[in-house]
Amino acid sequence: MGKCGDKSVSMNIKGGCRAGVRFRPWRKYAVIYRSVLMENLQYAANVAMGFFTYFVFIFIFIKLWGYMYRMPGELIAGYTKEQMIWYVMMTEMMLFGSNAASVAGEVARDIRGGNIAYLMNKPYHYTLYILSKYSGEWSIRLPMYALLAVVIGTVMVGPLPCFRLTAVPAMAVCVVMGLTIHAVFKLCISLFSFWIEDARPFQWLYDKLILVVGVMFPVEIFPRTLQPLLKMTPIYTVCYGPAKLIVDFSPEKCLEILAAQILYLTAGGVLMTLIYRRGVKKLYVNGG
Amino acid sequence: MLTAVKNGLRVCVLSIKYNIMREMVNKVTFLTNVCFMVLNNASILVQWFILFRLREDVGGYTFREILFLWGLTAASFGLSHILFARAFSLSELIIRGKLDSYLVQPKNVLVSVITSSTDISAIGDLLYGVALVCACRPGVGGFFLFLLFTVTGMAVFTAFALLLGSLSFWFVRMDMLQGQMIMSAVSFATYPDGIFTGISRFLLYFIIPVGMAVWHPVHVMASFDAGMLLTVLGYACALSVAAVAVFYRGLRRYASGNLMEARM
């Protein structure tokens, strides 16, 4: 981290510096990403074993909203039954497909177990290393869950009305931004392990906030007075925004969500770096 | 026979006591785990406030019955994870050959395995469940019914976990299935049975035992029915006996992992 900061030199993934080669700081993260991607590709069947839990969640919500919508064509908070179920399927797809919990768990274990002492000396920034690994994981998981969601949705709910195929690239960008913001915030919480032994309770609360307010319901279902407040929380950028674009796309909404995501990602990144810098100063290495 | 049961119970109580004492070494972490689990569970009430703003009932349940449902699920799940947390990760012990250290001890194998760990955050689940039901003012009779059903629910959840875990004696990769089936049972248990119909309802009563662990008890608490009460008690006993039988049957097939491990 910064040991080879001179731009006349570069470093490879093993940490060596080669003089006279152009400095490409992102290359090492690309290599980490690629290696995790290849590793996960070998174990794609393991990912498929998690499909059962995803199916159970979706099945419950199909039944629940099937009960809540009693008349065909009824609207709740401006959503038809199909849109509401597709919304939940998309938000759940992002959570299941990203597996941010395992990344957060890895950070907490590294800090509690002392492994961080080895990792922080490597020629990369620890938090970016974790984010690269996370990206390598979701690059395999997310498309698999997306495919499953499309199959379940089409068979059990019916095709999404007014879906715009041409808007898929914009939706994909918002989904990726949402996943990254989610990981950054979960990482920030895990970094609290520098101060407290177990940061899991804070993760539970954050996860539950995301689940109850963003995953299960769109923001419009909450009382009008609460909606502006909810739009200022990470929920708006992590799950509501991307899922809303998928079920009801509009270019104006897309730009609004992307702007909010850029703001959140920047703020989250700065916060993550600050917490990490303060945290490593608290680190005691006992040897062994 | 009576002495063996007495000794088994003593081992059970001591094991749980030392598990909790071990976790209480770091008091801040202990309290944070318990308190945040209560908050974590309480936050899900938002979902029901929203749903009851839309309809007067959800799946035929009133808001009070939903609180009973959540209270009973949280308390049963919590109690099973306080007393018998290891039953929920039994697959891992079997697959990794970690049962050896329990087999050589002069104690009941099953009791010493399933009581060898306590999930501290489950204390938060139990407290939340009790508080939620008390908030509904169920009356003295209703509260005793709740306590009884917490114990039957605990027995059903633990027996279900034990059954699935014991299948690892025969099949590989049961650890993932065990975890997924238990999480599915808990997910189903926190929604009213009225939203499920047909084959799914049948499965939830007879394959994933959510109906007998939570839904039937909630119906009994809402309007007492002696027949239903006896059905729940009988089911909990039968499932527990079946789970114990399957565990010991499977244990005959257990092959040591050749792992050196010491249990203090």
HADDOCK unambig.tbl for C-alpha pairs under 7 A between the chains (distance, minus, plus):
assign (segid A and resid 53 and name CA) (segid B and resid 180 and name CA) 5.96 0.50 0.50
assign (segid A and resid 53 and name CA) (segid B and resid 184 and name CA) 6.52 0.50 0.50
assign (segid A and resid 56 and name CA) (segid B and resid 184 and name CA) 6.41 0.50 0.50
assign (segid A and resid 63 and name CA) (segid B and resid 195 and name CA) 5.70 0.50 0.50
assign (segid A and resid 63 and name CA) (segid B and resid 196 and name CA) 6.42 0.50 0.50
assign (segid A and resid 64 and name CA) (segid B and resid 195 and name CA) 5.92 0.50 0.50
assign (segid A and resid 67 and name CA) (segid B and resid 59 and name CA) 6.85 0.50 0.50
assign (segid A and resid 67 and name CA) (segid B and resid 195 and name CA) 6.10 0.50 0.50
assign (segid A and resid 197 and name CA) (segid B and resid 29 and name CA) 6.63 0.50 0.50
assign (segid A and resid 198 and name CA) (segid B and resid 29 and name CA) 6.30 0.50 0.50
assign (segid A and resid 201 and name CA) (segid B and resid 32 and name CA) 6.71 0.50 0.50
assign (segid A and resid 201 and name CA) (segid B and resid 33 and name CA) 5.70 0.50 0.50
assign (segid A and resid 201 and name CA) (segid B and resid 36 and name CA) 5.44 0.50 0.50
assign (segid A and resid 201 and name CA) (segid B and resid 37 and name CA) 6.89 0.50 0.50
assign (segid A and resid 204 and name CA) (segid B and resid 40 and name CA) 6.29 0.50 0.50
assign (segid A and resid 205 and name CA) (segid B and resid 40 and name CA) 5.43 0.50 0.50
assign (segid A and resid 208 and name CA) (segid B and resid 40 and name CA) 6.48 0.50 0.50
assign (segid A and resid 208 and name CA) (segid B and resid 43 and name CA) 6.92 0.50 0.50
assign (segid A and resid 212 and name CA) (segid B and resid 44 and name CA) 6.34 0.50 0.50
assign (segid A and resid 212 and name CA) (segid B and resid 47 and name CA) 6.14 0.50 0.50
